[in-house]
Amino acid sequence: MDVLGYSSHDWRKHTDDATVTDDNSATLKVNDCKVKFTNPRSLKSEEVDLSRLIRVFVNNHESHKRSVK
């Protein structure tokens, strides 16, 4: 994992080797992926880096603020 290209606060350095795989065995690098969805509260289209979602999951899981399944 090459962390030299990331700043000290950039979470993507921790997901550099992470991948996403679908049922057809297509594999994508997490740091190259974004999730697009309609926010159910505002009904606006949203786009979030997948690495950011991993950061939120890890932070919530560690702090036990919410139930993470």
Phi, psi and omega in degrees: 000123180265104182265359183293334181278359183247148175284169185295335182259005182277115183295335184301339177296335179274345182245018184300327182259005181281145179228161175242133181233137177257182182296339180266012179067018173287134182238131179234148175285131182303318183292348178260003186250146173233150176254125177250132183203166174263122179293121183292340180275316183260346184061021176264151175286132182236156176221128183226138174295136180298325178298328177293321178296324177295319179299315179297317179300312181296316180297318179292320181296317182290323183271349180055031179287330181224160175285121181247122181241000000 
